[in-house]
Amino acid sequence: MSKRNFKDIINSEKPVLIDFYADWCGPCKAMTPIINDLKSEMGDNARILKIDVDRNQELSQKLGIQSIPTVMIFQNGELKWRAMGVQSLTTMKGELERLSV
């Protein structure tokens, strides 16, 4: 993913949750059904993406991702929330709802 694409994605009034993961990561696999549930529950109120750290090493380094999974929420180009490790549906949904327009 290019820097420009990433900036375009996070520069949105709608909150953007990004799950940084790797295919070989066990906890990341555990996050997948939680992220899918979050997508269904949030609908159009948030954008939810997954970014593979192995395929996007430059971006991962720039964002200081040292542990996966790492979940970040951006809005209007600003980092609003960041957490490492498996996060609960309730936690992520709460953070997104707080920012929803």
Jmol script that loads the backbone (N, CA, C; Angstrom):
load data "model"
ATOM      1  N   MET A   1       0.855  -1.179   0.000  1.00  0.00           N
ATOM      2  CA  MET A   1       0.000   0.000   0.000  1.00  0.00           C
ATOM      3  C   MET A   1       0.894   1.233   0.000  1.00  0.00           C
ATOM      4  N   SER A   2       0.599   2.152  -0.883  1.00  0.00           N
ATOM      5  CA  SER A   2       1.428   3.358  -0.945  1.00  0.00           C
ATOM      6  C   SER A   2       1.051   4.325   0.175  1.00  0.00           C
ATOM      7  N   LYS A   3       1.984   5.228   0.478  1.00  0.00           N
ATOM      8  CA  LYS A   3       1.736   6.228   1.523  1.00  0.00           C
ATOM      9  C   LYS A   3       0.519   7.076   1.166  1.00  0.00           C
ATOM     10  N   ARG A   4       0.406   7.393  -0.124  1.00  0.00           N
ATOM     11  CA  ARG A   4      -0.711   8.230  -0.570  1.00  0.00           C
ATOM     12  C   ARG A   4      -2.044   7.511  -0.346  1.00  0.00           C
ATOM     13  N   ASN A   5      -2.105   6.237  -0.723  1.00  0.00           N
ATOM     14  CA  ASN A   5      -3.330   5.455  -0.510  1.00  0.00           C
ATOM     15  C   ASN A   5      -3.690   5.418   0.968  1.00  0.00           C
ATOM     16  N   PHE A   6      -2.688   5.197   1.815  1.00  0.00           N
ATOM     17  CA  PHE A   6      -2.941   5.122   3.253  1.00  0.00           C
ATOM     18  C   PHE A   6      -3.481   6.452   3.764  1.00  0.00           C
ATOM     19  N   LYS A   7      -2.862   7.548   3.335  1.00  0.00           N
ATOM     20  CA  LYS A   7      -3.333   8.875   3.762  1.00  0.00           C
ATOM     21  C   LYS A   7      -4.766   9.118   3.313  1.00  0.00           C
ATOM     22  N   ASP A   8      -5.084   8.702   2.085  1.00  0.00           N
ATOM     23  CA  ASP A   8      -6.455   8.863   1.577  1.00  0.00           C
ATOM     24  C   ASP A   8      -7.440   8.058   2.418  1.00  0.00           C
ATOM     25  N   ILE A   9      -7.045   6.857   2.801  1.00  0.00           N
ATOM     26  CA  ILE A   9      -7.915   5.979   3.582  1.00  0.00           C
ATOM     27  C   ILE A   9      -8.197   6.571   4.961  1.00  0.00           C
ATOM     28  N   ILE A  10      -7.152   7.051   5.641  1.00  0.00           N
ATOM     29  CA  ILE A  10      -7.347   7.516   7.024  1.00  0.00           C
ATOM     30  C   ILE A  10      -7.876   8.941   7.103  1.00  0.00           C
ATOM     31  N   ASN A  11      -7.843   9.667   5.989  1.00  0.00           N
ATOM     32  CA  ASN A  11      -8.299  11.053   5.995  1.00  0.00           C
ATOM     33  C   ASN A  11      -9.798  11.099   5.706  1.00  0.00           C
ATOM     34  N   SER A  12     -10.587  10.586   6.656  1.00  0.00           N
ATOM     35  CA  SER A  12     -12.018  10.452   6.467  1.00  0.00           C
ATOM     36  C   SER A  12     -12.735  10.904   7.730  1.00  0.00           C
ATOM     37  N   GLU A  13     -13.905  11.513   7.553  1.00  0.00           N
ATOM     38  CA  GLU A  13     -14.692  11.899   8.725  1.00  0.00           C
ATOM     39  C   GLU A  13     -15.190  10.654   9.447  1.00  0.00           C
ATOM     40  N   LYS A  14     -15.475   9.633   8.652  1.00  0.00           N
ATOM     41  CA  LYS A  14     -15.919   8.358   9.217  1.00  0.00           C
ATOM     42  C   LYS A  14     -14.696   7.683   9.854  1.00  0.00           C
ATOM     43  N   PRO A  15     -14.822   7.168  11.092  1.00  0.00           N
ATOM     44  CA  PRO A  15     -13.668   6.507  11.700  1.00  0.00           C
ATOM     45  C   PRO A  15     -13.218   5.281  10.887  1.00  0.00           C
ATOM     46  N   VAL A  16     -11.909   5.083  10.840  1.00  0.00           N
ATOM     47  CA  VAL A  16     -11.315   3.973  10.094  1.00  0.00           C
ATOM     48  C   VAL A  16     -10.528   3.112  11.074  1.00  0.00           C
ATOM     49  N   LEU A  17     -10.979   1.883  11.272  1.00  0.00           N
ATOM     50  CA  LEU A  17     -10.266   0.944  12.148  1.00  0.00           C
ATOM     51  C   LEU A  17      -9.405   0.050  11.264  1.00  0.00           C
ATOM     52  N   ILE A  18      -8.137  -0.056  11.618  1.00  0.00           N
ATOM     53  CA  ILE A  18      -7.218  -0.912  10.866  1.00  0.00           C
ATOM     54  C   ILE A  18      -6.623  -1.946  11.804  1.00  0.00           C
ATOM     55  N   ASP A  19      -6.768  -3.202  11.390  1.00  0.00           N
ATOM     56  CA  ASP A  19      -6.198  -4.335  12.123  1.00  0.00           C
ATOM     57  C   ASP A  19      -4.916  -4.722  11.391  1.00  0.00           C
ATOM     58  N   PHE A  20      -3.766  -4.465  12.021  1.00  0.00           N
ATOM     59  CA  PHE A  20      -2.474  -4.851  11.445  1.00  0.00           C
ATOM     60  C   PHE A  20      -2.184  -6.277  11.902  1.00  0.00           C
ATOM     61  N   TYR A  21      -1.976  -7.170  10.939  1.00  0.00           N
ATOM     62  CA  TYR A  21      -1.866  -8.599  11.240  1.00  0.00           C
ATOM     63  C   TYR A  21      -0.816  -9.260  10.350  1.00  0.00           C
ATOM     64  N   ALA A  22      -0.575 -10.554  10.609  1.00  0.00           N
ATOM     65  CA  ALA A  22       0.238 -11.384   9.719  1.00  0.00           C
ATOM     66  C   ALA A  22      -0.434 -12.753   9.644  1.00  0.00           C
ATOM     67  N   ASP A  23      -0.316 -13.397   8.491  1.00  0.00           N
ATOM     68  CA  ASP A  23      -0.956 -14.705   8.290  1.00  0.00           C
ATOM     69  C   ASP A  23      -0.464 -15.769   9.268  1.00  0.00           C
ATOM     70  N   TRP A  24       0.793 -15.660   9.709  1.00  0.00           N
ATOM     71  CA  TRP A  24       1.392 -16.684  10.573  1.00  0.00           C
ATOM     72  C   TRP A  24       1.096 -16.450  12.057  1.00  0.00           C
ATOM     73  N   CYS A  25       0.419 -15.375  12.394  1.00  0.00           N
ATOM     74  CA  CYS A  25       0.218 -14.963  13.782  1.00  0.00           C
ATOM     75  C   CYS A  25      -1.068 -15.569  14.359  1.00  0.00           C
ATOM     76  N   GLY A  26      -0.933 -16.403  15.387  1.00  0.00           N
ATOM     77  CA  GLY A  26      -2.082 -17.047  16.029  1.00  0.00           C
ATOM     78  C   GLY A  26      -3.104 -16.065  16.588  1.00  0.00           C
ATOM     79  N   PRO A  27      -2.668 -15.110  17.438  1.00  0.00           N
ATOM     80  CA  PRO A  27      -3.624 -14.131  17.971  1.00  0.00           C
ATOM     81  C   PRO A  27      -4.320 -13.322  16.867  1.00  0.00           C
ATOM     82  N   CYS A  28      -3.613 -13.086  15.756  1.00  0.00           N
ATOM     83  CA  CYS A  28      -4.217 -12.356  14.633  1.00  0.00           C
ATOM     84  C   CYS A  28      -5.377 -13.170  14.053  1.00  0.00           C
ATOM     85  N   LYS A  29      -5.187 -14.479  13.973  1.00  0.00           N
ATOM     86  CA  LYS A  29      -6.258 -15.354  13.459  1.00  0.00           C
ATOM     87  C   LYS A  29      -7.459 -15.309  14.395  1.00  0.00           C
ATOM     88  N   ALA A  30      -7.197 -15.202  15.696  1.00  0.00           N
ATOM     89  CA  ALA A  30      -8.284 -15.118  16.676  1.00  0.00           C
ATOM     90  C   ALA A  30      -9.065 -13.815  16.515  1.00  0.00           C
ATOM     91  N   MET A  31      -8.420 -12.779  16.004  1.00  0.00           N
ATOM     92  CA  MET A  31      -9.072 -11.478  15.806  1.00  0.00           C
ATOM     93  C   MET A  31     -10.029 -11.477  14.608  1.00  0.00           C
ATOM     94  N   THR A  32      -9.789 -12.339  13.628  1.00  0.00           N
ATOM     95  CA  THR A  32     -10.571 -12.314  12.388  1.00  0.00           C
ATOM     96  C   THR A  32     -12.085 -12.387  12.622  1.00  0.00           C
ATOM     97  N   PRO A  33     -12.598 -13.370  13.389  1.00  0.00           N
ATOM     98  CA  PRO A  33     -14.058 -13.386  13.583  1.00  0.00           C
ATOM     99  C   PRO A  33     -14.565 -12.165  14.357  1.00  0.00           C
ATOM    100  N   ILE A  34     -13.747 -11.626  15.253  1.00  0.00           N
ATOM    101  CA  ILE A  34     -14.147 -10.439  16.013  1.00  0.00           C
ATOM    102  C   ILE A  34     -14.263  -9.245  15.055  1.00  0.00           C
ATOM    103  N   ILE A  35     -13.280  -9.110  14.173  1.00  0.00           N
ATOM    104  CA  ILE A  35     -13.292  -8.022  13.184  1.00  0.00           C
ATOM    105  C   ILE A  35     -14.503  -8.178  12.258  1.00  0.00           C
ATOM    106  N   ASN A  36     -14.799  -9.405  11.840  1.00  0.00           N
ATOM    107  CA  ASN A  36     -15.957  -9.629  10.965  1.00  0.00           C
ATOM    108  C   ASN A  36     -17.260  -9.252  11.664  1.00  0.00           C
ATOM    109  N   ASP A  37     -17.387  -9.611  12.954  1.00  0.00           N
ATOM    110  CA  ASP A  37     -18.578  -9.232  13.725  1.00  0.00           C
ATOM    111  C   ASP A  37     -18.666  -7.714  13.849  1.00  0.00           C
ATOM    112  N   LEU A  38     -17.517  -7.081  14.078  1.00  0.00           N
ATOM    113  CA  LEU A  38     -17.473  -5.624  14.220  1.00  0.00           C
ATOM    114  C   LEU A  38     -17.957  -4.954  12.936  1.00  0.00           C
ATOM    115  N   LYS A  39     -17.507  -5.486  11.781  1.00  0.00           N
ATOM    116  CA  LYS A  39     -17.941  -4.942  10.486  1.00  0.00           C
ATOM    117  C   LYS A  39     -19.458  -5.016  10.366  1.00  0.00           C
ATOM    118  N   SER A  40     -20.041  -6.162  10.736  1.00  0.00           N
ATOM    119  CA  SER A  40     -21.500  -6.282  10.599  1.00  0.00           C
ATOM    120  C   SER A  40     -22.226  -5.356  11.558  1.00  0.00           C
ATOM    121  N   GLU A  41     -21.706  -5.225  12.768  1.00  0.00           N
ATOM    122  CA  GLU A  41     -22.387  -4.388  13.757  1.00  0.00           C
ATOM    123  C   GLU A  41     -22.262  -2.897  13.452  1.00  0.00           C
ATOM    124  N   MET A  42     -21.142  -2.478  12.898  1.00  0.00           N
ATOM    125  CA  MET A  42     -20.920  -1.046  12.627  1.00  0.00           C
ATOM    126  C   MET A  42     -21.518  -0.615  11.292  1.00  0.00           C
ATOM    127  N   GLY A  43     -21.655  -1.535  10.349  1.00  0.00           N
ATOM    128  CA  GLY A  43     -22.218  -1.191   9.041  1.00  0.00           C
ATOM    129  C   GLY A  43     -21.474  -0.046   8.391  1.00  0.00           C
ATOM    130  N   ASP A  44     -22.218   0.974   7.953  1.00  0.00           N
ATOM    131  CA  ASP A  44     -21.627   2.113   7.252  1.00  0.00           C
ATOM    132  C   ASP A  44     -21.093   3.196   8.187  1.00  0.00           C
ATOM    133  N   ASN A  45     -21.176   2.972   9.500  1.00  0.00           N
ATOM    134  CA  ASN A  45     -20.733   3.997  10.450  1.00  0.00           C
ATOM    135  C   ASN A  45     -19.215   4.049  10.620  1.00  0.00           C
ATOM    136  N   ALA A  46     -18.514   3.035  10.099  1.00  0.00           N
ATOM    137  CA  ALA A  46     -17.054   3.005  10.202  1.00  0.00           C
ATOM    138  C   ALA A  46     -16.503   2.176   9.050  1.00  0.00           C
ATOM    139  N   ARG A  47     -15.265   2.447   8.722  1.00  0.00           N
ATOM    140  CA  ARG A  47     -14.564   1.640   7.724  1.00  0.00           C
ATOM    141  C   ARG A  47     -13.605   0.736   8.482  1.00  0.00           C
ATOM    142  N   ILE A  48     -13.611  -0.544   8.171  1.00  0.00           N
ATOM    143  CA  ILE A  48     -12.788  -1.509   8.901  1.00  0.00           C
ATOM    144  C   ILE A  48     -11.946  -2.282   7.896  1.00  0.00           C
ATOM    145  N   LEU A  49     -10.616  -2.227   8.104  1.00  0.00           N
ATOM    146  CA  LEU A  49      -9.675  -2.845   7.170  1.00  0.00           C
ATOM    147  C   LEU A  49      -8.669  -3.703   7.901  1.00  0.00           C
ATOM    148  N   LYS A  50      -8.070  -4.626   7.157  1.00  0.00           N
ATOM    149  CA  LYS A  50      -6.963  -5.411   7.679  1.00  0.00           C
ATOM    150  C   LYS A  50      -5.754  -5.123   6.794  1.00  0.00           C
ATOM    151  N   ILE A  51      -4.595  -4.918   7.412  1.00  0.00           N
ATOM    152  CA  ILE A  51      -3.369  -4.685   6.647  1.00  0.00           C
ATOM    153  C   ILE A  51      -2.320  -5.686   7.106  1.00  0.00           C
ATOM    154  N   ASP A  52      -1.785  -6.426   6.154  1.00  0.00           N
ATOM    155  CA  ASP A  52      -0.761  -7.443   6.419  1.00  0.00           C
ATOM    156  C   ASP A  52       0.585  -6.739   6.615  1.00  0.00           C
ATOM    157  N   VAL A  53       1.177  -6.894   7.803  1.00  0.00           N
ATOM    158  CA  VAL A  53       2.441  -6.206   8.090  1.00  0.00           C
ATOM    159  C   VAL A  53       3.594  -6.727   7.229  1.00  0.00           C
ATOM    160  N   ASP A  54       3.532  -8.001   6.835  1.00  0.00           N
ATOM    161  CA  ASP A  54       4.597  -8.560   6.000  1.00  0.00           C
ATOM    162  C   ASP A  54       4.577  -7.957   4.598  1.00  0.00           C
ATOM    163  N   ARG A  55       3.398  -7.636   4.102  1.00  0.00           N
ATOM    164  CA  ARG A  55       3.276  -7.061   2.757  1.00  0.00           C
ATOM    165  C   ARG A  55       3.410  -5.543   2.776  1.00  0.00           C
ATOM    166  N   ASN A  56       3.345  -4.950   3.952  1.00  0.00           N
ATOM    167  CA  ASN A  56       3.394  -3.489   4.095  1.00  0.00           C
ATOM    168  C   ASN A  56       4.409  -3.100   5.166  1.00  0.00           C
ATOM    169  N   GLN A  57       5.648  -3.571   4.981  1.00  0.00           N
ATOM    170  CA  GLN A  57       6.674  -3.373   6.008  1.00  0.00           C
ATOM    171  C   GLN A  57       7.025  -1.906   6.222  1.00  0.00           C
ATOM    172  N   GLU A  58       7.099  -1.133   5.150  1.00  0.00           N
ATOM    173  CA  GLU A  58       7.467   0.283   5.280  1.00  0.00           C
ATOM    174  C   GLU A  58       6.423   1.030   6.110  1.00  0.00           C
ATOM    175  N   LEU A  59       5.148   0.796   5.805  1.00  0.00           N
ATOM    176  CA  LEU A  59       4.067   1.441   6.543  1.00  0.00           C
ATOM    177  C   LEU A  59       4.077   0.993   8.011  1.00  0.00           C
ATOM    178  N   SER A  60       4.263  -0.292   8.233  1.00  0.00           N
ATOM    179  CA  SER A  60       4.292  -0.827   9.601  1.00  0.00           C
ATOM    180  C   SER A  60       5.421  -0.192  10.412  1.00  0.00           C
ATOM    181  N   GLN A  61       6.584  -0.028   9.794  1.00  0.00           N
ATOM    182  CA  GLN A  61       7.712   0.605  10.485  1.00  0.00           C
ATOM    183  C   GLN A  61       7.406   2.066  10.780  1.00  0.00           C
ATOM    184  N   LYS A  62       6.832   2.763   9.804  1.00  0.00           N
ATOM    185  CA  LYS A  62       6.516   4.177   9.971  1.00  0.00           C
ATOM    186  C   LYS A  62       5.534   4.376  11.134  1.00  0.00           C
ATOM    187  N   LEU A  63       4.600   3.443  11.300  1.00  0.00           N
ATOM    188  CA  LEU A  63       3.595   3.543  12.358  1.00  0.00           C
ATOM    189  C   LEU A  63       4.084   2.937  13.680  1.00  0.00           C
ATOM    190  N   GLY A  64       5.297   2.396  13.682  1.00  0.00           N
ATOM    191  CA  GLY A  64       5.874   1.855  14.908  1.00  0.00           C
ATOM    192  C   GLY A  64       5.200   0.583  15.403  1.00  0.00           C
ATOM    193  N   ILE A  65       4.753  -0.239  14.473  1.00  0.00           N
ATOM    194  CA  ILE A  65       4.097  -1.488  14.863  1.00  0.00           C
ATOM    195  C   ILE A  65       5.169  -2.519  15.198  1.00  0.00           C
ATOM    196  N   GLN A  66       5.205  -2.893  16.476  1.00  0.00           N
ATOM    197  CA  GLN A  66       6.218  -3.845  16.934  1.00  0.00           C
ATOM    198  C   GLN A  66       5.591  -5.135  17.424  1.00  0.00           C
ATOM    199  N   SER A  67       4.293  -5.123  17.627  1.00  0.00           N
ATOM    200  CA  SER A  67       3.589  -6.291  18.135  1.00  0.00           C
ATOM    201  C   SER A  67       2.294  -6.426  17.341  1.00  0.00           C
ATOM    202  N   ILE A  68       1.955  -7.670  16.990  1.00  0.00           N
ATOM    203  CA  ILE A  68       0.703  -7.867  16.262  1.00  0.00           C
ATOM    204  C   ILE A  68      -0.154  -8.874  17.013  1.00  0.00           C
ATOM    205  N   PRO A  69      -1.455  -8.783  16.928  1.00  0.00           N
ATOM    206  CA  PRO A  69      -2.163  -7.737  16.199  1.00  0.00           C
ATOM    207  C   PRO A  69      -2.069  -6.380  16.890  1.00  0.00           C
ATOM    208  N   THR A  70      -2.047  -5.335  16.085  1.00  0.00           N
ATOM    209  CA  THR A  70      -2.176  -3.959  16.571  1.00  0.00           C
ATOM    210  C   THR A  70      -3.388  -3.376  15.859  1.00  0.00           C
ATOM    211  N   VAL A  71      -4.260  -2.748  16.635  1.00  0.00           N
ATOM    212  CA  VAL A  71      -5.464  -2.142  16.077  1.00  0.00           C
ATOM    213  C   VAL A  71      -5.350  -0.635  16.262  1.00  0.00           C
ATOM    214  N   MET A  72      -5.630   0.104  15.192  1.00  0.00           N
ATOM    215  CA  MET A  72      -5.593   1.567  15.254  1.00  0.00           C
ATOM    216  C   MET A  72      -6.881   2.122  14.674  1.00  0.00           C
ATOM    217  N   ILE A  73      -7.334   3.222  15.251  1.00  0.00           N
ATOM    218  CA  ILE A  73      -8.485   3.927  14.693  1.00  0.00           C
ATOM    219  C   ILE A  73      -8.020   5.333  14.324  1.00  0.00           C
ATOM    220  N   PHE A  74      -8.288   5.692  13.066  1.00  0.00           N
ATOM    221  CA  PHE A  74      -7.961   7.016  12.561  1.00  0.00           C
ATOM    222  C   PHE A  74      -9.257   7.746  12.216  1.00  0.00           C
ATOM    223  N   GLN A  75      -9.210   9.069  12.312  1.00  0.00           N
ATOM    224  CA  GLN A  75     -10.322   9.901  11.856  1.00  0.00           C
ATOM    225  C   GLN A  75      -9.739  11.239  11.429  1.00  0.00           C
ATOM    226  N   ASN A  76     -10.143  11.699  10.262  1.00  0.00           N
ATOM    227  CA  ASN A  76      -9.616  12.951   9.708  1.00  0.00           C
ATOM    228  C   ASN A  76      -8.088  12.960   9.697  1.00  0.00           C
ATOM    229  N   GLY A  77      -7.489  11.804   9.400  1.00  0.00           N
ATOM    230  CA  GLY A  77      -6.039  11.709   9.293  1.00  0.00           C
ATOM    231  C   GLY A  77      -5.302  11.603  10.613  1.00  0.00           C
ATOM    232  N   GLU A  78      -6.018  11.642  11.729  1.00  0.00           N
ATOM    233  CA  GLU A  78      -5.374  11.589  13.045  1.00  0.00           C
ATOM    234  C   GLU A  78      -5.598  10.240  13.720  1.00  0.00           C
ATOM    235  N   LEU A  79      -4.564   9.775  14.396  1.00  0.00           N
ATOM    236  CA  LEU A  79      -4.692   8.560  15.195  1.00  0.00           C
ATOM    237  C   LEU A  79      -5.508   8.892  16.427  1.00  0.00           C
ATOM    238  N   LYS A  80      -6.628   8.190  16.612  1.00  0.00           N
ATOM    239  CA  LYS A  80      -7.521   8.455  17.737  1.00  0.00           C
ATOM    240  C   LYS A  80      -7.419   7.394  18.827  1.00  0.00           C
ATOM    241  N   TRP A  81      -7.000   6.179  18.449  1.00  0.00           N
ATOM    242  CA  TRP A  81      -6.932   5.079  19.416  1.00  0.00           C
ATOM    243  C   TRP A  81      -6.011   4.011  18.875  1.00  0.00           C
ATOM    244  N   ARG A  82      -5.279   3.365  19.785  1.00  0.00           N
ATOM    245  CA  ARG A  82      -4.342   2.311  19.386  1.00  0.00           C
ATOM    246  C   ARG A  82      -4.272   1.287  20.498  1.00  0.00           C
ATOM    247  N   ALA A  83      -4.275   0.009  20.134  1.00  0.00           N
ATOM    248  CA  ALA A  83      -4.158  -1.054  21.131  1.00  0.00           C
ATOM    249  C   ALA A  83      -3.422  -2.236  20.514  1.00  0.00           C
ATOM    250  N   MET A  84      -2.664  -2.932  21.344  1.00  0.00           N
ATOM    251  CA  MET A  84      -1.944  -4.117  20.883  1.00  0.00           C
ATOM    252  C   MET A  84      -2.590  -5.356  21.488  1.00  0.00           C
ATOM    253  N   GLY A  85      -2.505  -6.455  20.762  1.00  0.00           N
ATOM    254  CA  GLY A  85      -3.078  -7.712  21.242  1.00  0.00           C
ATOM    255  C   GLY A  85      -4.529  -7.845  20.806  1.00  0.00           C
ATOM    256  N   VAL A  86      -5.107  -9.000  21.115  1.00  0.00           N
ATOM    257  CA  VAL A  86      -6.490  -9.269  20.740  1.00  0.00           C
ATOM    258  C   VAL A  86      -7.405  -8.345  21.537  1.00  0.00           C
ATOM    259  N   GLN A  87      -8.274  -7.636  20.830  1.00  0.00           N
ATOM    260  CA  GLN A  87      -9.216  -6.697  21.452  1.00  0.00           C
ATOM    261  C   GLN A  87     -10.628  -7.270  21.382  1.00  0.00           C
ATOM    262  N   SER A  88     -11.435  -6.921  22.356  1.00  0.00           N
ATOM    263  CA  SER A  88     -12.808  -7.425  22.356  1.00  0.00           C
ATOM    264  C   SER A  88     -13.679  -6.612  21.409  1.00  0.00           C
ATOM    265  N   LEU A  89     -14.751  -7.228  20.966  1.00  0.00           N
ATOM    266  CA  LEU A  89     -15.723  -6.557  20.114  1.00  0.00           C
ATOM    267  C   LEU A  89     -16.268  -5.325  20.837  1.00  0.00           C
ATOM    268  N   THR A  90     -16.584  -5.480  22.116  1.00  0.00           N
ATOM    269  CA  THR A  90     -17.141  -4.383  22.913  1.00  0.00           C
ATOM    270  C   THR A  90     -16.197  -3.187  22.962  1.00  0.00           C
ATOM    271  N   THR A  91     -14.916  -3.450  23.190  1.00  0.00           N
ATOM    272  CA  THR A  91     -13.926  -2.372  23.272  1.00  0.00           C
ATOM    273  C   THR A  91     -13.833  -1.612  21.955  1.00  0.00           C
ATOM    274  N   MET A  92     -13.655  -2.343  20.858  1.00  0.00           N
ATOM    275  CA  MET A  92     -13.478  -1.687  19.558  1.00  0.00           C
ATOM    276  C   MET A  92     -14.748  -0.972  19.125  1.00  0.00           C
ATOM    277  N   LYS A  93     -15.899  -1.600  19.354  1.00  0.00           N
ATOM    278  CA  LYS A  93     -17.171  -0.976  18.981  1.00  0.00           C
ATOM    279  C   LYS A  93     -17.376   0.314  19.778  1.00  0.00           C
ATOM    280  N   GLY A  94     -17.041   0.290  21.058  1.00  0.00           N
ATOM    281  CA  GLY A  94     -17.165   1.479  21.899  1.00  0.00           C
ATOM    282  C   GLY A  94     -16.309   2.623  21.400  1.00  0.00           C
ATOM    283  N   GLU A  95     -15.064   2.317  21.031  1.00  0.00           N
ATOM    284  CA  GLU A  95     -14.160   3.346  20.517  1.00  0.00           C
ATOM    285  C   GLU A  95     -14.674   3.921  19.198  1.00  0.00           C
ATOM    286  N   LEU A  96     -15.191   3.061  18.326  1.00  0.00           N
ATOM    287  CA  LEU A  96     -15.713   3.546  17.048  1.00  0.00           C
ATOM    288  C   LEU A  96     -16.979   4.377  17.240  1.00  0.00           C
ATOM    289  N   GLU A  97     -17.868   3.922  18.104  1.00  0.00           N
ATOM    290  CA  GLU A  97     -19.119   4.657  18.339  1.00  0.00           C
ATOM    291  C   GLU A  97     -18.860   6.040  18.924  1.00  0.00           C
ATOM    292  N   ARG A  98     -17.835   6.142  19.734  1.00  0.00           N
ATOM    293  CA  ARG A  98     -17.468   7.417  20.325  1.00  0.00           C
ATOM    294  C   ARG A  98     -17.085   8.446  19.247  1.00  0.00           C
ATOM    295  N   LEU A  99     -16.549   7.937  18.129  1.00  0.00           N
ATOM    296  CA  LEU A  99     -16.075   8.816  17.052  1.00  0.00           C
ATOM    297  C   LEU A  99     -17.051   8.951  15.888  1.00  0.00           C
ATOM    298  N   SER A 100     -18.062   8.123  15.853  1.00  0.00           N
ATOM    299  CA  SER A 100     -18.981   8.105  14.696  1.00  0.00           C
ATOM    300  C   SER A 100     -19.674   9.447  14.534  1.00  0.00           C
ATOM    301  N   VAL A 101     -19.799   9.829  13.254  1.00  0.00           N
ATOM    302  CA  VAL A 101     -20.441  11.115  12.947  1.00  0.00           C
ATOM    303  C   VAL A 101     -21.936  10.943  12.754  1.00  0.00           C
TER     304      VAL A 101
END
end "model"
wireframe off; spacefill off
backbone 0.3
color backbone group
